[in-house]
Amino acid sequence: MYINNEWIVTDKKLKVINPSTLEVFAQISQGTKDHAEKTIQAAADAFDGWSGLTGLERSIYLEKVASKILEKKEILAQTITKEMGKAIRNARYEVESTASFFKWFAEEARRTYGEVIPSPKQGKRLMEIKQPVGVVAAITPWNFPLSMGARKLAPALAAGCTVILRPSNASPMSAIELFKIFEECELPKGVVNLLIGPAGEVTEPLLESNEVRKITFTGSTEIGKELANKATNTMKRISMELGGHAPYIVFEDANLKAAVEGALTIKFGCAGQQCTSVNRFYVHEKIYDEFVELYKAATSKLVVQDGLSESTDVGPLINEKAIEKVQEHIDDALVKGAVLVAGGKRVEQTKGYFFEPTIIRDVTDNMKISYEETFGPVAPIFKFSDEKEVLERANNTQYGLAAYFFTQDLSRAYRVAEKLQFGIIGINDPYPFATEGSFGGFKESGVGREGGHGISEYLETKFISTNIS
């Protein structure tokens, strides 16, 4: 752990398992409630000094961090792959994305504009200014162990907040490497703090503390609700990026080649273990069989193996529980009438948590996979007949994070994009994500936005009225 600019070692160890080999990748120190309380105090003590810097001064620190991340790109990418399994090419992209968040918010640090408001009365001057919310506790998941931290830390630091990061116990090594960079860049004492340990023991103090003014979390909707409920006891600000159940609609006029290539990218990247992964493919009945065959042929070429290999397309799942959930969803669909097109089982000849890229067709809305988030490399393909029908089915979910559709009809593109109840829409684009754009969902997929204008999530608005008469 890294608390108040000191590395903390304890006798309580946490084993980090490489999901490709099932070998112990690292053993790291875990903290306790006492460490959490010390971390809160360190961040609180550092707040006045850090928030008192100018936006330009904070920007210079973040620019240094961005540069260092790119300098250490290969070390960071290999750490990501070793602790959570994703293909090294995807891990390198994650490192680049991480640097881009620090770069973007280094620039945003200088743009926390206020406003001068025309007064309705003579003799008064009205204005609003933006100020940092305070100490921020950031809780991140295992599937993007580096970039998820950056999406929270970069805007918080740019705004003038001090931060406590609690990474997932499944993949904390990327966060440790990031904090080594913070140390090299000489961020002031207590501005960034790394807390590792059992969820209840180290997160409860963060939720209970009056010093912590904001909780930002990425993870499951279930845990997000629990954290949000507890945060209300001290009326903390919250940002939540939660679960998804993304539809991918292929209309009859779509560029089929592009739709199939996009389906590979957004379904099997990270072995389907991302909240924006497609959970439901809706293909028009006129092109249904053709799409299924083309997708089957493309999927058969995917290489499933240890993510450190340059030729890997699909790495392992994170653990045995993930394997079991994927298999459960497939078995349920097959029992209820779906047809297996490709894959369907664990890769037995390997030691790690590998699962075959799987396609199932003739999927219906009564199957678990149609409404539960699978979080694995399974592509269920549904059939539809018209636009109104598919919109109703696509929107029939508690989630609303990302949605994708393919069409060459401009009028339909606008109609469908406006009617889909999701925070991120890709039109003929299987990867509609950019540092400059907002990331977040509707309904139970979250609260608030990251990226883009995300610095606003870490700022309070103060209204000032001055009588000059």
C-alpha positions as CSV (number, residue, x, y, z in Angstrom):
1,M,0.0,0.0,0.0
2,Y,1.0,3.6,-0.5
3,I,-0.2,5.9,2.3
4,N,1.0,9.5,2.8
5,N,3.8,8.9,0.3
6,E,5.1,5.9,2.2
7,W,5.0,2.2,1.0
8,I,3.4,0.1,3.7
9,V,4.3,-3.6,4.2
10,T,2.2,-5.9,6.5
11,D,2.4,-9.5,7.5
12,K,-1.1,-10.1,6.0
13,K,-0.5,-11.2,2.4
14,L,-2.8,-11.4,-0.6
15,K,-1.9,-13.8,-3.5
16,V,-2.4,-12.5,-7.0
17,I,-3.1,-15.5,-9.4
18,N,-2.3,-15.4,-13.1
19,P,-5.5,-16.8,-14.7
20,S,-3.6,-18.1,-17.7
21,T,-1.3,-20.4,-15.7
22,L,-2.9,-20.5,-12.2
23,E,0.5,-19.6,-10.8
24,V,1.0,-17.0,-8.1
25,F,2.1,-13.8,-9.9
26,A,2.7,-11.8,-6.8
27,Q,2.1,-11.6,-3.0
28,I,1.2,-8.2,-1.7
29,S,0.5,-6.6,1.7
30,Q,-3.1,-6.1,2.8
31,G,-4.4,-3.4,5.1
32,T,-6.8,-3.2,8.0
33,K,-9.4,-0.7,9.3
34,D,-6.5,1.2,11.0
35,H,-4.8,1.6,7.6
36,A,-8.0,2.9,6.1
37,E,-8.3,5.5,8.8
38,K,-4.7,6.6,8.4
39,T,-5.3,6.9,4.6
40,I,-8.4,9.1,5.1
41,Q,-6.4,11.3,7.5
42,A,-3.5,11.6,5.0
43,A,-5.8,12.6,2.2
44,A,-7.7,15.1,4.4
45,D,-4.5,16.7,5.6
46,A,-3.2,17.1,2.0
47,F,-6.5,18.6,0.6
48,D,-5.9,22.3,1.4
49,G,-2.4,22.3,-0.1
50,W,-3.4,20.4,-3.3
51,S,-6.6,22.3,-3.9
52,G,-4.8,25.5,-3.2
53,L,-2.5,25.0,-6.3
54,T,-3.5,26.6,-9.5
55,G,-5.0,24.5,-12.3
56,L,-1.8,25.0,-14.2
57,E,0.3,23.7,-11.3
58,R,-1.8,20.5,-11.0
59,S,-1.7,20.2,-14.8
60,I,2.1,20.0,-14.8
61,Y,2.0,17.0,-12.4
62,L,-0.6,15.2,-14.5
63,E,1.4,15.8,-17.7
64,K,4.4,14.1,-16.1
65,V,2.3,11.2,-15.0
66,A,1.0,10.7,-18.6
67,S,4.5,10.8,-20.0
68,K,5.8,8.3,-17.5
69,I,3.0,5.9,-18.2
70,L,3.9,5.8,-21.9
71,E,7.6,5.4,-21.0
72,K,6.7,2.3,-19.0
73,K,4.1,1.0,-21.5
74,E,5.4,-2.5,-21.9
75,I,6.0,-3.1,-18.2
76,L,2.5,-1.9,-17.4
77,A,0.9,-4.0,-20.2
78,Q,2.6,-7.2,-19.1
79,T,1.5,-6.5,-15.5
80,I,-2.2,-6.2,-16.7
81,T,-1.9,-9.4,-18.7
82,K,-0.3,-11.4,-15.9
83,E,-2.8,-10.4,-13.3
84,M,-6.1,-10.5,-15.2
85,G,-5.3,-12.3,-18.5
86,K,-6.3,-10.1,-21.4
87,A,-4.4,-10.3,-24.7
88,I,-1.2,-8.3,-24.6
89,R,-2.4,-6.2,-27.5
90,N,-5.5,-5.2,-25.6
91,A,-3.3,-4.5,-22.5
92,R,-1.1,-2.1,-24.5
93,Y,-4.2,-0.3,-25.7
94,E,-5.3,0.0,-22.0
95,V,-2.0,1.6,-21.1
96,E,-2.3,4.1,-23.9
97,S,-5.9,4.8,-22.8
98,T,-4.6,5.3,-19.2
99,A,-2.1,7.9,-20.4
100,S,-4.7,9.7,-22.4
101,F,-6.9,10.2,-19.4
102,F,-4.1,11.9,-17.5
103,K,-3.2,14.0,-20.5
104,W,-6.8,15.0,-21.2
105,F,-7.5,16.0,-17.6
106,A,-4.2,17.8,-17.3
107,E,-5.7,20.1,-19.9
108,E,-9.1,20.2,-18.2
109,A,-7.5,21.3,-14.9
110,R,-7.1,24.7,-16.4
111,R,-10.8,24.9,-17.5
112,T,-12.8,24.7,-14.3
113,Y,-14.7,27.9,-15.4
114,G,-17.2,29.7,-13.2
115,E,-19.8,32.2,-14.3
116,V,-20.7,35.9,-13.9
117,I,-24.5,36.2,-13.6
118,P,-26.4,39.4,-14.5
119,S,-28.1,40.6,-11.3
120,P,-31.8,41.3,-11.2
121,K,-31.1,44.2,-8.7
122,Q,-28.9,47.2,-8.9
123,G,-25.9,47.3,-6.6
124,K,-25.2,43.6,-6.6
125,R,-22.7,41.4,-8.4
126,L,-23.5,37.7,-8.8
127,M,-21.1,34.9,-9.6
128,E,-20.6,31.2,-9.4
129,I,-17.2,29.5,-8.9
130,K,-16.2,25.8,-9.1
131,Q,-14.3,24.2,-6.2
132,P,-13.1,20.6,-5.6
133,V,-15.6,18.4,-3.7
134,G,-12.9,17.1,-1.2
135,V,-11.4,13.8,-0.4
136,V,-12.5,11.1,-3.0
137,A,-12.5,7.4,-2.5
138,A,-12.2,5.5,-5.8
139,I,-13.1,1.8,-5.9
140,T,-12.1,0.0,-9.2
141,P,-12.7,-3.5,-10.7
142,W,-10.3,-6.2,-11.9
143,N,-11.1,-6.1,-15.7
144,F,-9.4,-2.8,-16.5
145,P,-7.0,-2.5,-13.6
146,L,-5.1,0.4,-14.9
147,S,-7.4,2.5,-17.0
148,M,-10.3,2.4,-14.5
149,G,-8.1,4.0,-11.9
150,A,-7.1,6.6,-14.4
151,R,-10.6,7.5,-15.3
152,K,-11.3,8.4,-11.7
153,L,-7.9,9.6,-10.4
154,A,-7.1,11.9,-13.3
155,P,-10.3,14.1,-13.1
156,A,-10.3,14.1,-9.3
157,L,-6.7,15.3,-9.1
158,A,-7.2,17.8,-11.9
159,A,-10.2,19.3,-10.0
160,G,-8.1,19.6,-6.8
161,C,-9.3,16.6,-4.9
162,T,-7.1,14.3,-3.0
163,V,-7.7,10.6,-3.6
164,I,-7.8,7.1,-2.0
165,L,-7.8,4.3,-4.5
166,R,-9.0,0.9,-3.5
167,P,-8.3,-1.6,-6.4
168,S,-9.8,-5.0,-6.8
169,N,-8.0,-7.7,-4.8
170,A,-8.0,-9.9,-8.0
171,S,-5.7,-7.4,-9.9
172,P,-4.0,-4.9,-7.6
173,M,-0.5,-5.0,-9.3
174,S,-1.4,-2.5,-12.0
175,A,-2.4,0.0,-9.4
176,I,0.9,-0.5,-7.5
177,E,2.8,0.2,-10.7
178,L,0.8,3.3,-11.2
179,F,1.6,4.5,-7.7
180,K,5.3,4.0,-8.4
181,I,4.9,6.5,-11.2
182,F,3.1,8.9,-8.9
183,E,6.1,8.6,-6.5
184,E,8.6,9.2,-9.4
185,C,6.6,12.3,-10.4
186,E,6.8,13.6,-6.8
187,L,3.1,14.2,-6.2
188,P,2.9,16.0,-2.8
189,K,2.4,14.0,0.4
190,G,-1.0,12.5,0.9
191,V,-2.5,13.6,-2.4
192,V,-2.7,10.0,-3.8
193,N,-3.1,7.0,-1.5
194,L,-3.4,3.3,-2.3
195,L,-5.4,1.1,0.0
196,I,-5.6,-2.7,-0.4
197,G,-7.5,-5.2,1.7
198,P,-10.7,-7.1,2.4
199,A,-13.7,-5.2,0.9
200,G,-15.6,-4.7,4.2
201,E,-12.7,-4.0,6.4
202,V,-11.1,-1.3,4.3
203,T,-14.1,0.2,2.5
204,E,-16.5,0.6,5.5
205,P,-14.3,3.4,7.0
206,L,-14.3,5.2,3.7
207,L,-18.1,5.1,3.6
208,E,-18.6,6.1,7.2
209,S,-16.1,9.0,7.2
210,N,-17.2,12.6,7.0
211,E,-13.9,13.5,5.6
212,V,-14.5,11.5,2.5
213,R,-16.9,13.6,0.4
214,K,-17.3,11.4,-2.7
215,I,-17.4,7.7,-3.6
216,T,-16.7,6.8,-7.2
217,F,-17.1,3.1,-8.1
218,T,-17.0,0.8,-11.1
219,G,-18.4,-2.7,-10.8
220,S,-21.6,-4.7,-10.5
221,T,-25.0,-3.0,-10.1
222,E,-25.6,-5.0,-6.9
223,I,-22.5,-3.7,-5.2
224,G,-23.0,-0.2,-6.6
225,K,-26.5,0.0,-4.9
226,E,-25.0,-1.2,-1.6
227,L,-22.3,1.5,-1.7
228,A,-24.8,4.2,-2.8
229,N,-27.1,3.3,0.1
230,K,-24.3,3.5,2.6
231,A,-23.0,6.8,1.1
232,T,-26.3,8.5,1.9
233,N,-25.6,8.3,5.6
234,T,-23.1,11.1,5.2
235,M,-24.6,12.5,2.0
236,K,-21.6,11.8,-0.1
237,R,-21.5,12.6,-3.8
238,I,-21.5,9.4,-5.8
239,S,-20.4,8.3,-9.3
240,M,-21.3,4.8,-10.3
241,E,-20.4,3.0,-13.5
242,L,-22.2,-0.3,-13.2
243,G,-23.4,-3.4,-15.2
244,G,-24.5,-3.6,-18.7
245,H,-26.5,-5.8,-21.1
246,A,-25.7,-4.3,-24.5
247,P,-27.7,-5.0,-27.6
248,Y,-26.1,-5.2,-31.0
249,I,-28.7,-4.7,-33.8
250,V,-27.9,-5.7,-37.4
251,F,-30.6,-4.3,-39.7
252,E,-31.3,-5.9,-43.1
253,D,-29.5,-3.1,-45.0
254,A,-26.3,-3.3,-42.9
255,N,-22.8,-3.7,-44.3
256,L,-22.6,-7.4,-43.2
257,K,-18.8,-7.6,-43.4
258,A,-18.5,-4.6,-41.1
259,A,-21.1,-5.9,-38.7
260,V,-19.4,-9.3,-38.4
261,E,-16.0,-7.7,-37.8
262,G,-17.4,-5.4,-35.2
263,A,-19.1,-8.3,-33.5
264,L,-15.8,-10.0,-33.0
265,T,-14.2,-6.8,-31.6
266,I,-16.8,-5.9,-29.0
267,K,-17.8,-9.5,-28.0
268,F,-14.6,-11.4,-27.6
269,G,-12.2,-8.6,-26.6
270,C,-11.2,-9.1,-23.0
271,A,-12.9,-12.5,-23.3
272,G,-16.3,-10.8,-23.0
273,Q,-15.4,-9.5,-19.6
274,Q,-16.3,-5.8,-19.9
275,C,-19.4,-4.0,-19.1
276,T,-19.8,-2.8,-22.7
277,S,-19.5,-6.3,-24.2
278,V,-22.5,-7.3,-26.3
279,N,-24.9,-9.6,-24.5
280,R,-27.6,-9.7,-27.1
281,F,-27.2,-9.9,-30.9
282,Y,-30.4,-9.0,-32.7
283,V,-30.2,-9.8,-36.4
284,H,-32.9,-9.2,-39.0
285,E,-34.6,-12.3,-40.2
286,K,-33.7,-11.6,-43.9
287,I,-30.0,-11.9,-43.2
288,Y,-30.0,-14.0,-40.0
289,D,-28.6,-17.3,-41.4
290,E,-26.0,-15.5,-43.5
291,F,-24.8,-13.5,-40.4
292,V,-24.6,-16.6,-38.3
293,E,-22.4,-18.4,-40.8
294,L,-20.1,-15.5,-41.4
295,Y,-19.7,-14.9,-37.7
296,K,-19.1,-18.6,-37.1
297,A,-16.3,-18.6,-39.8
298,A,-14.7,-15.5,-38.3
299,T,-14.9,-16.8,-34.7
300,S,-13.2,-20.1,-35.7
301,K,-10.0,-18.1,-36.5
302,L,-9.7,-16.6,-33.0
303,V,-6.6,-17.8,-31.0
304,V,-7.4,-18.7,-27.4
305,Q,-4.3,-18.9,-25.2
306,D,-2.1,-17.1,-22.7
307,G,-2.5,-13.4,-23.2
308,L,1.3,-12.8,-23.2
309,S,1.6,-14.3,-26.7
310,E,1.5,-11.8,-29.5
311,S,-0.9,-14.0,-31.5
312,T,-3.5,-14.2,-28.7
313,D,-7.0,-12.9,-29.5
314,V,-8.9,-14.3,-26.4
315,G,-7.3,-14.8,-23.0
316,P,-8.7,-16.5,-20.0
317,L,-11.6,-15.7,-17.7
318,I,-10.7,-14.3,-14.3
319,N,-11.5,-17.3,-12.1
320,E,-13.5,-20.6,-11.8
321,K,-16.6,-18.8,-10.7
322,A,-16.6,-16.9,-14.1
323,I,-16.3,-20.2,-16.0
324,E,-19.3,-21.7,-14.1
325,K,-21.5,-18.7,-14.8
326,V,-20.7,-18.8,-18.5
327,Q,-21.5,-22.5,-18.7
328,E,-24.7,-22.1,-16.7
329,H,-26.0,-19.5,-19.2
330,I,-25.1,-21.7,-22.2
331,D,-26.7,-24.8,-20.7
332,D,-29.9,-22.9,-19.8
333,A,-30.2,-21.6,-23.3
334,L,-29.6,-25.0,-24.9
335,V,-32.2,-26.7,-22.6
336,K,-34.8,-24.1,-23.6
337,G,-34.3,-24.6,-27.4
338,A,-31.2,-22.6,-28.5
339,V,-28.8,-24.2,-30.9
340,L,-25.1,-24.3,-30.4
341,V,-23.2,-23.0,-33.4
342,A,-19.6,-22.9,-32.1
343,G,-17.7,-23.4,-28.8
344,G,-19.8,-24.1,-25.8
345,K,-17.3,-25.5,-23.3
346,R,-14.1,-24.9,-21.3
347,V,-10.8,-25.3,-23.1
348,E,-9.6,-28.5,-21.4
349,Q,-6.1,-28.9,-22.7
350,T,-4.9,-25.7,-20.9
351,K,-4.2,-25.1,-17.3
352,G,-5.9,-21.7,-16.9
353,Y,-9.5,-20.4,-17.0
354,F,-10.0,-20.6,-20.7
355,F,-13.4,-20.9,-22.4
356,E,-14.1,-21.4,-26.1
357,P,-15.5,-18.4,-28.0
358,T,-19.1,-19.5,-28.2
359,I,-22.0,-18.7,-30.6
360,I,-25.6,-19.9,-29.9
361,R,-28.5,-19.2,-32.3
362,D,-32.3,-19.3,-32.1
363,V,-32.1,-17.6,-28.7
364,T,-35.4,-16.4,-27.1
365,D,-36.3,-13.8,-24.5
366,N,-37.1,-16.4,-21.8
367,M,-33.5,-17.6,-21.5
368,K,-31.2,-16.4,-18.7
369,I,-28.7,-15.0,-21.2
370,S,-31.3,-12.7,-22.5
371,Y,-31.6,-10.7,-19.2
372,E,-28.6,-11.6,-17.0
373,E,-25.1,-10.2,-17.7
374,T,-22.9,-13.2,-18.8
375,F,-19.4,-11.5,-18.6
376,G,-17.8,-14.1,-20.8
377,P,-17.1,-15.1,-24.5
378,V,-20.7,-16.1,-25.5
379,A,-22.6,-14.6,-28.4
380,P,-26.3,-15.3,-28.3
381,I,-28.1,-14.4,-31.5
382,F,-31.7,-13.4,-31.6
383,K,-33.9,-12.9,-34.7
384,F,-36.2,-9.9,-35.3
385,S,-38.5,-8.8,-38.1
386,D,-39.0,-5.0,-37.7
387,E,-37.6,-1.8,-36.2
388,K,-40.3,-1.2,-33.6
389,E,-40.1,-4.7,-32.3
390,V,-36.3,-4.7,-32.0
391,L,-36.3,-1.4,-30.2
392,E,-38.8,-2.7,-27.6
393,R,-36.7,-5.8,-27.0
394,A,-33.4,-4.0,-26.9
395,N,-34.8,-1.5,-24.3
396,N,-36.4,-4.2,-22.2
397,T,-33.7,-4.4,-19.6
398,Q,-32.8,-2.8,-16.3
399,Y,-29.5,-1.8,-17.8
400,G,-28.6,1.1,-20.1
401,L,-24.9,1.4,-20.7
402,A,-24.0,0.8,-24.3
403,A,-25.8,-0.2,-27.5
404,Y,-24.7,-0.8,-31.1
405,F,-26.5,-1.0,-34.4
406,F,-25.6,-1.3,-38.0
407,T,-27.6,0.3,-40.9
408,Q,-26.9,2.3,-44.0
409,D,-30.2,4.2,-43.7
410,L,-29.5,7.7,-42.4
411,S,-33.0,8.3,-41.2
412,R,-33.0,5.1,-39.3
413,A,-29.7,5.9,-37.8
414,Y,-31.1,9.0,-36.1
415,R,-34.4,7.4,-35.2
416,V,-32.8,4.3,-33.5
417,A,-30.0,6.2,-31.8
418,E,-32.6,8.6,-30.2
419,K,-34.9,5.8,-29.1
420,L,-32.3,3.4,-27.6
421,Q,-32.3,3.9,-23.8
422,F,-28.5,3.7,-23.4
423,G,-25.8,6.2,-22.5
424,I,-23.4,5.2,-25.2
425,I,-24.4,4.4,-28.8
426,G,-22.3,3.1,-31.6
427,I,-23.7,3.5,-35.1
428,N,-21.8,1.2,-37.5
429,D,-19.1,1.5,-34.8
430,P,-18.3,-1.4,-32.4
431,Y,-16.0,0.6,-30.2
432,P,-17.6,4.1,-29.6
433,F,-15.3,5.1,-26.8
434,A,-13.0,8.0,-26.5
435,T,-11.3,9.9,-23.7
436,E,-12.9,13.1,-25.0
437,G,-16.5,11.6,-24.9
438,S,-18.6,10.8,-21.9
439,F,-18.8,7.3,-20.5
440,G,-21.8,6.2,-18.4
441,G,-25.2,4.7,-18.5
442,F,-29.0,5.1,-18.1
443,K,-31.2,3.3,-15.6
444,E,-29.3,0.8,-13.4
445,S,-26.1,1.1,-15.3
446,G,-24.9,4.0,-13.2
447,V,-24.9,7.6,-12.1
448,G,-22.7,10.3,-13.5
449,R,-20.2,10.3,-16.3
450,E,-16.5,9.7,-16.8
451,G,-14.2,11.0,-19.5
452,G,-15.2,14.0,-21.5
453,H,-16.5,16.7,-19.1
454,G,-16.1,14.2,-16.2
455,I,-14.1,16.8,-14.1
456,S,-17.5,18.3,-13.2
457,E,-18.2,15.1,-11.2
458,Y,-15.5,16.3,-8.8
459,L,-16.5,19.9,-8.5
460,E,-19.0,21.7,-6.3
461,T,-20.7,24.9,-7.4
462,K,-20.5,27.9,-5.0
463,F,-22.8,30.9,-5.6
464,I,-21.5,34.3,-4.4
465,S,-23.5,37.5,-4.1
466,T,-21.8,40.8,-3.4
467,N,-23.6,44.0,-2.4
468,I,-21.6,47.0,-3.8
469,S,-24.1,49.8,-3.2
